[in-house]
């Protein structure tokens, strides 16, 4: 609801001319993802250094975007693809949201009994789509 309220407020403030990539929460998520592509530059005093690589984040974004219809990916599947340290680091840095039981998945139809991972919010998913498109059209990554 907070995201919807924020969008409506910004839409009204821009006289109905708010483009998707101008929405503040989308911009924050987009900027966060761009920073995440350079994990060496992320340094927070309260967290250990990121454990993922640029390719790990790209593979994660591809998996999340492909799974948009179901709304989640299985934690075990992502761990098999990029490794557990990398997955838990992405969770710690708020790139992914971990839902340990299906009791925390009221917004997902027929959630599995296994641990699932979701994006933090819909603007984050849209930012992932946009960034993946940009990476693929510029051939700026060898991670595909």
C-alpha positions as a Markdown table, in Angstrom:
| # | Residue | x | y | z |
|---|---|---|---|---|
| 1 | Unk | 0.0 | 0.0 | 0.0 |
| 2 | Unk | 2.9 | 2.4 | 0.7 |
| 3 | Unk | 4.2 | 2.0 | -2.8 |
| 4 | Unk | 0.7 | 2.6 | -4.3 |
| 5 | Unk | 0.2 | 5.7 | -2.1 |
| 6 | Unk | 3.7 | 7.0 | -3.1 |
| 7 | Unk | 3.0 | 6.4 | -6.8 |
| 8 | Unk | -0.4 | 8.2 | -6.6 |
| 9 | Unk | 1.2 | 11.2 | -4.8 |
| 10 | Unk | 4.0 | 11.5 | -7.4 |
| 11 | Unk | 1.6 | 11.1 | -10.2 |
| 12 | Unk | -0.6 | 13.9 | -8.9 |
| 13 | Unk | 2.5 | 16.1 | -8.3 |
| 14 | Unk | 3.6 | 15.6 | -11.9 |
| 15 | Unk | 0.1 | 16.4 | -13.3 |
| 16 | Unk | -0.4 | 12.9 | -14.6 |
| 17 | Unk | 2.9 | 12.9 | -16.6 |
| 18 | Unk | 4.9 | 10.5 | -14.5 |
| 19 | Unk | 6.9 | 8.0 | -16.5 |
| 20 | Unk | 7.7 | 4.6 | -15.0 |
| 21 | Unk | 11.4 | 5.3 | -14.8 |
| 22 | Unk | 10.7 | 8.5 | -13.0 |
| 23 | Unk | 8.9 | 6.9 | -10.1 |
| 24 | Unk | 11.1 | 7.4 | -7.0 |
| 25 | Unk | 10.9 | 3.8 | -5.6 |
| 26 | Unk | 11.7 | 2.5 | -9.1 |
| 27 | Unk | 14.7 | 4.8 | -9.3 |
| 28 | Unk | 15.9 | 3.7 | -5.9 |
| 29 | Unk | 15.7 | 0.0 | -6.9 |
| 30 | Unk | 17.3 | 0.7 | -10.3 |
| 31 | Unk | 20.2 | 2.5 | -8.6 |
| 32 | Unk | 20.6 | -0.3 | -6.0 |
| 33 | Unk | 20.7 | -2.9 | -8.8 |
| 34 | Unk | 23.3 | -0.9 | -10.7 |
| 35 | Unk | 25.5 | -0.7 | -7.6 |
| 36 | Unk | 25.0 | -4.4 | -7.0 |
| 37 | Unk | 26.6 | -5.1 | -10.4 |
| 38 | Unk | 29.8 | -3.8 | -8.8 |
| 39 | Unk | 29.8 | -5.6 | -5.4 |
| 40 | Unk | 33.4 | -4.5 | -4.8 |
| 41 | Unk | 32.2 | -0.9 | -4.4 |
| 42 | Unk | 29.6 | -1.8 | -1.8 |
| 43 | Unk | 30.9 | -1.2 | 1.7 |
| 44 | Unk | 28.7 | -1.0 | 4.7 |
| 45 | Unk | 30.2 | -0.8 | 8.1 |
| 46 | Unk | 27.5 | -3.1 | 9.6 |
| 47 | Unk | 27.7 | -5.8 | 7.0 |
| 48 | Unk | 30.4 | -8.1 | 5.7 |
| 49 | Unk | 31.5 | -7.4 | 2.1 |
| 50 | Unk | 29.2 | -8.8 | -0.6 |
| 51 | Unk | 29.8 | -12.4 | -1.5 |
| 52 | Unk | 28.3 | -12.3 | -4.9 |
| 53 | Unk | 29.8 | -11.4 | -8.3 |
| 54 | Unk | 28.3 | -9.5 | -11.1 |
| 55 | Unk | 27.4 | -12.7 | -12.9 |
| 56 | Unk | 25.8 | -14.1 | -9.7 |
| 57 | Unk | 23.5 | -11.0 | -9.6 |
| 58 | Unk | 22.7 | -11.3 | -13.3 |
| 59 | Unk | 21.8 | -15.0 | -13.0 |
| 60 | Unk | 19.6 | -14.1 | -10.0 |
| 61 | Unk | 17.8 | -11.4 | -11.9 |
| 62 | Unk | 17.3 | -13.7 | -14.9 |
| 63 | Unk | 15.8 | -16.4 | -12.6 |
| 64 | Unk | 13.5 | -13.8 | -10.8 |
| 65 | Unk | 12.3 | -12.3 | -14.1 |
| 66 | Unk | 11.6 | -15.7 | -15.7 |
| 67 | Unk | 9.6 | -16.7 | -12.6 |
| 68 | Unk | 7.4 | -13.6 | -12.6 |
| 69 | Unk | 4.2 | -15.5 | -13.3 |
| 70 | Unk | 4.6 | -17.6 | -10.1 |
| 71 | Unk | 6.1 | -14.8 | -8.1 |
| 72 | Unk | 9.1 | -16.6 | -6.6 |
| 73 | Unk | 12.1 | -18.8 | -7.1 |
| 74 | Unk | 13.1 | -21.7 | -4.8 |
| 75 | Unk | 16.0 | -20.9 | -2.5 |
| 76 | Unk | 17.6 | -24.3 | -3.2 |
| 77 | Unk | 17.5 | -23.7 | -6.9 |
| 78 | Unk | 19.3 | -20.4 | -6.6 |
| 79 | Unk | 21.8 | -21.9 | -4.2 |
| 80 | Unk | 22.5 | -24.6 | -6.8 |
| 81 | Unk | 23.0 | -22.0 | -9.4 |
| 82 | Unk | 25.3 | -19.5 | -7.6 |
| 83 | Unk | 26.1 | -20.8 | -4.1 |
| 84 | Unk | 24.8 | -20.4 | -0.6 |
| 85 | Unk | 27.2 | -17.6 | 0.5 |
| 86 | Unk | 26.1 | -15.6 | -2.5 |
| 87 | Unk | 22.4 | -16.2 | -1.9 |
| 88 | Unk | 22.5 | -15.2 | 1.7 |
| 89 | Unk | 24.6 | -12.2 | 0.9 |
| 90 | Unk | 22.0 | -11.0 | -1.6 |
| 91 | Unk | 19.4 | -11.5 | 1.1 |
| 92 | Unk | 21.5 | -9.6 | 3.7 |
| 93 | Unk | 21.9 | -6.7 | 1.3 |
| 94 | Unk | 18.1 | -6.7 | 0.6 |
| 95 | Unk | 18.2 | -7.7 | -3.1 |
| 96 | Unk | 16.0 | -10.7 | -2.3 |
| 97 | Unk | 13.4 | -11.4 | 0.3 |
| 98 | Unk | 13.5 | -14.8 | 2.0 |
| 99 | Unk | 10.2 | -16.5 | 3.0 |
| 100 | Unk | 11.0 | -19.5 | 5.2 |
| 101 | Unk | 7.5 | -20.9 | 5.3 |
| 102 | Unk | 4.4 | -20.7 | 3.2 |
| 103 | Unk | 2.7 | -18.9 | 6.1 |
| 104 | Unk | 4.6 | -15.8 | 4.9 |
| 105 | Unk | 3.4 | -16.1 | 1.4 |
| 106 | Unk | -0.2 | -14.9 | 1.6 |
| 107 | Unk | 0.3 | -13.0 | -1.7 |
| 108 | Unk | 1.4 | -16.1 | -3.6 |
| 109 | Unk | -1.1 | -18.6 | -5.0 |
| 110 | Unk | -0.3 | -22.1 | -3.9 |
| 111 | Unk | 3.1 | -21.4 | -2.3 |
| 112 | Unk | 5.3 | -24.5 | -2.0 |
| 113 | Unk | 6.4 | -26.1 | 1.3 |
| 114 | Unk | 10.0 | -25.1 | 0.5 |
| 115 | Unk | 11.8 | -21.8 | 1.3 |
| 116 | Unk | 11.2 | -19.3 | -1.5 |
| 117 | Unk | 12.8 | -16.0 | -2.5 |
| 118 | Unk | 11.0 | -13.0 | -4.0 |
| 119 | Unk | 12.0 | -9.5 | -5.0 |
| 120 | Unk | 11.6 | -6.8 | -2.4 |
| 121 | Unk | 8.8 | -5.1 | -4.3 |
| 122 | Unk | 7.3 | -4.8 | -7.8 |
| 123 | Unk | 9.4 | -1.7 | -8.7 |
| 124 | Unk | 12.5 | -3.9 | -8.0 |
| 125 | Unk | 11.2 | -6.5 | -10.5 |
| 126 | Unk | 10.6 | -3.8 | -13.2 |
| 127 | Unk | 14.1 | -2.5 | -12.5 |
| 128 | Unk | 15.5 | -6.0 | -13.0 |
| 129 | Unk | 13.7 | -6.4 | -16.3 |
| 130 | Unk | 15.0 | -3.0 | -17.5 |
| 131 | Unk | 18.6 | -3.6 | -16.4 |
| 132 | Unk | 18.7 | -7.1 | -18.0 |
| 133 | Unk | 17.3 | -5.6 | -21.2 |
| 134 | Unk | 20.0 | -2.9 | -21.1 |
| 135 | Unk | 22.8 | -5.4 | -20.4 |
| 136 | Unk | 21.6 | -7.8 | -23.2 |
| 137 | Unk | 21.2 | -5.1 | -25.9 |
| 138 | Unk | 24.6 | -3.6 | -25.1 |
| 139 | Unk | 26.3 | -7.0 | -24.8 |
| 140 | Unk | 27.9 | -5.6 | -21.7 |
| 141 | Unk | 28.0 | -8.9 | -19.8 |
| 142 | Unk | 29.3 | -12.4 | -20.5 |
| 143 | Unk | 27.0 | -13.9 | -17.8 |
| 144 | Unk | 24.2 | -15.0 | -20.1 |
